[in-house]
Amino acid sequence: MNDIKFLEKYNESAIENFVAVVKQNILFQAQISYLSEQNSQMEELKKQIADFQIVKDSLVKLREENANLANELNNKVTIIESANKSDAEKYRMQTSLNEQSREIERLTNGLTDSQEKVKEQTKYIAKLEEMLPKTAKKKLGITLEQNVEETNQEEGSIDNENTEPLSSGGSF
């Protein structure tokens, strides 16, 4: 009789231990699955940050082109105002100035479109950063606030350049 009780207790202990091991195995598998999902999200975020940097670089190039064209336009305006040339020469210069103005307007529109894309991507990255755990943000080493401040500073300098009045003798 003692052997039967001992075997029953033994079987109960074995079943309890088996259930505990299975629970730990399931928990471990769930943790592995969760971490692999988080890792894939990190890769996506890194790719989006790289895309954001590309857009930012193109925005800087457009700003430089805009500044160069504005300087060129100012130079042409000065030439037109200071020159005492024939009507044909004035007409040719005015046509060139108008073409340059259209080019600046086209580039400014492209710059505005790029700024909108940067704002959309900034919002998207902010949403993604909200979804990330704090440890993942530390691993990235990048804060959205820094990128937003840099973008806002650059936008301010462009707005100042675009608001300078044109002093031309002719009409566009």
C-alpha positions in Angstrom: 0.0 0.0 0.0 2.8 2.4 0.8 4.3 1.7 -2.7 1.1 2.7 -4.4 0.9 6.0 -2.4 4.6 6.6 -3.2 4.0 6.0 -6.9 0.9 8.3 -6.9 3.0 11.1 -5.3 5.8 10.4 -7.6 3.5 10.7 -10.7 1.9 13.9 -9.3 5.3 15.4 -8.8 6.4 14.3 -12.3 3.3 15.8 -13.9 3.7 19.1 -12.0 7.3 19.3 -13.0 6.4 18.5 -16.6 3.7 21.3 -16.6 6.2 23.8 -15.2 8.8 23.0 -17.8 6.2 23.3 -20.6 5.1 26.7 -19.2 8.7 27.9 -19.1 9.3 26.7 -22.7 6.2 28.5 -24.0 7.2 31.7 -22.2 10.7 31.4 -23.6 9.3 30.9 -27.2 7.0 33.9 -26.8 10.0 36.1 -25.7 12.0 34.9 -28.7 9.1 35.7 -31.0 8.6 39.2 -29.5 12.3 40.1 -29.7 12.6 39.0 -33.3 9.6 41.2 -34.2 11.2 44.1 -32.4 14.4 43.5 -34.3 12.6 43.7 -37.6 11.0 47.0 -36.6 14.4 48.4 -35.7 15.6 47.5 -39.2 12.6 49.3 -40.7 13.3 52.4 -38.5 16.9 52.4 -39.6 15.9 52.3 -43.2 13.4 55.2 -42.7 16.0 57.2 -41.0 18.3 56.7 -44.0 15.5 57.8 -46.3 15.0 60.8 -44.1 18.6 61.7 -44.4 18.5 61.5 -48.2 15.5 63.8 -48.3 17.3 66.2 -45.9 20.4 66.2 -48.1 18.4 66.9 -51.2 16.7 69.8 -49.3 20.1 71.3 -48.5 21.1 71.0 -52.2 17.9 72.7 -53.3 18.5 75.5 -50.8 22.0 76.1 -52.1 20.7 76.1 -55.7 18.0 78.6 -54.6 20.6 80.9 -53.0 22.8 80.7 -56.1 19.9 81.5 -58.4 18.9 84.4 -56.2 22.4 85.8 -56.3 22.4 85.4 -60.1 19.1 87.1 -60.3 20.3 90.0 -58.2 23.4 90.3 -60.4 21.2 90.4 -63.5 18.9 93.1 -62.0 22.0 95.2 -61.2 23.2 94.9 -64.7 19.9 95.9 -66.1 19.6 98.9 -63.8 23.1 100.2 -64.4 23.3 99.6 -68.1 22.4 102.3 -70.6 21.8 100.0 -73.6 19.6 99.9 -76.5 16.0 98.7 -76.3 16.9 95.4 -78.0 19.5 94.7 -75.4 17.1 95.7 -72.6 14.4 93.4 -74.0 16.9 90.5 -74.2 18.1 91.0 -70.6 14.5 91.3 -69.4 13.6 88.0 -71.1 16.6 86.3 -69.5 15.6 87.7 -66.1 12.0 86.4 -66.5 13.4 83.0 -67.3 15.6 83.1 -64.2 12.6 84.1 -62.1 10.5 81.2 -63.5 13.4 78.9 -62.7 13.6 80.2 -59.1 9.8 79.8 -58.7 10.0 76.3 -60.0 12.9 75.4 -57.6 11.1 77.2 -54.7 8.0 75.0 -55.4 10.2 71.9 -55.5 11.7 73.1 -52.2 8.3 73.5 -50.7 7.3 70.0 -51.8 10.5 68.6 -50.3 9.8 70.4 -47.0 6.3 68.9 -46.9 7.9 65.4 -47.5 10.3 66.1 -44.6 7.4 67.1 -42.3 5.4 64.0 -43.2 8.4 61.7 -42.6 9.2 63.5 -39.4 5.6 62.9 -38.2 5.9 59.3 -39.3 9.2 58.8 -37.5 7.7 60.4 -34.3 4.9 57.9 -34.4 7.3 55.1 -34.8 9.4 56.4 -32.0 6.4 56.4 -29.7 5.8 52.7 -30.5 9.4 51.8 -29.6 10.4 50.8 -26.1 12.8 53.2 -24.4 15.7 50.8 -24.7 15.3 50.6 -28.4 15.4 54.4 -28.7 18.7 54.4 -26.8 20.2 51.9 -29.2 19.3 54.1 -32.2 21.2 57.0 -30.6 19.0 59.5 -32.6 16.4 61.8 -31.3 13.7 63.2 -33.4 13.9 66.5 -31.6 17.4 67.2 -32.9 16.3 66.5 -36.5 13.2 68.7 -36.2 15.3 71.6 -34.7 17.8 71.3 -37.6 15.0 71.2 -40.2 13.2 74.2 -38.6 16.5 76.2 -38.5 17.1 75.5 -42.2 13.5 76.4 -43.1 13.9 79.7 -41.3 17.0 80.6 -43.3 15.2 79.7 -46.6 12.2 81.8 -45.7 14.4 84.8 -45.0 16.2 84.4 -48.4 12.9 84.1 -50.3 11.3 87.2 -48.7 14.0 89.6 -50.0 12.3 92.1 -52.3 13.4 92.2 -55.9 14.5 95.6 -57.2 14.1 95.4 -60.9 13.5 98.1 -63.4 11.1 96.1 -65.6 8.1 93.9 -65.0 8.0 90.2 -65.1 
